[in-house]
Amino acid sequence: MFAPAGTPERHVERLNREINDIAAAPEMRTLLEADGMTAVTMTPAAFAARIKTELAQWKQIANARRISVE
């Protein structure tokens, strides 16, 4: 889940808490596992770091394969 830049920290923290609670619910785990997925809960800072890392990896792949947006 993403929020617009500049979203107040208290709102980000609440969204994170609510989403993590939903992801940890047995019903949600059962639903996700049926499709071969696993819910992962994390802090907003950990999520931002993961996105930053993944974007860098995909940028490297796109550059190596000479993939560009048209």
N, C-alpha and C positions, 0 to 999 in steps of 0.2 A: 504494500500500500504506500502510495506517495501522497505528499501534501505540498501545496504551493510553497515556494521559497518565502520566508518571512512569517510563516505560520507561528503564532506564539508558542513558546516552549511548553507551556502548561497544556495546550491542546495536543501537541505532538505526544507528550507523555501520556495523556489520557487515551488517545487513539492507540498508542503502543500497548498500554495495559489492557485495553478492551480486546484488541486483536489477539494478543498473546493468550488471554483467557479463552477466547473462542477457539483458537488453534489447539489449546490443551484439552478442550472438552472431549470426552470419550466419543460422542456422536460425530464430531468433526474428524477425529482420528480414524474412526471406522469408515466414514465416507471417503476420505482421502486414500486410505490404505486399499480400498476396493479398486482404485485406479492406479495403484502402485506408487503413490506419493506419500511423503512424510512431512508433517508440519514441523517447522523449525522456528522456535521463538528466539528473539534477540532484542537487544536494546536499539534505540534509534541510532546511536553512534556506531554500533557494530553493523547495522544494516547499511548505513552510509559508507562505511569502509568496504563492505562487501561489494556494493554497487560500484564504487570507485575502482576496485581491483578488477571486477568483471568487465567494466567499460574499457580499461586499459588492455586487457587480454583480447577483447574483440577488436579493438582498434589495431592492435598488432597483427591479428589474423587478417583483417581487411587490407591493411597495408601490404602484407606479405603476398596476398592473393590479388593485389591490385583491384580491389573491389571499391567502387565509388557510388555515391548517391547521385541519381540523375533527376 
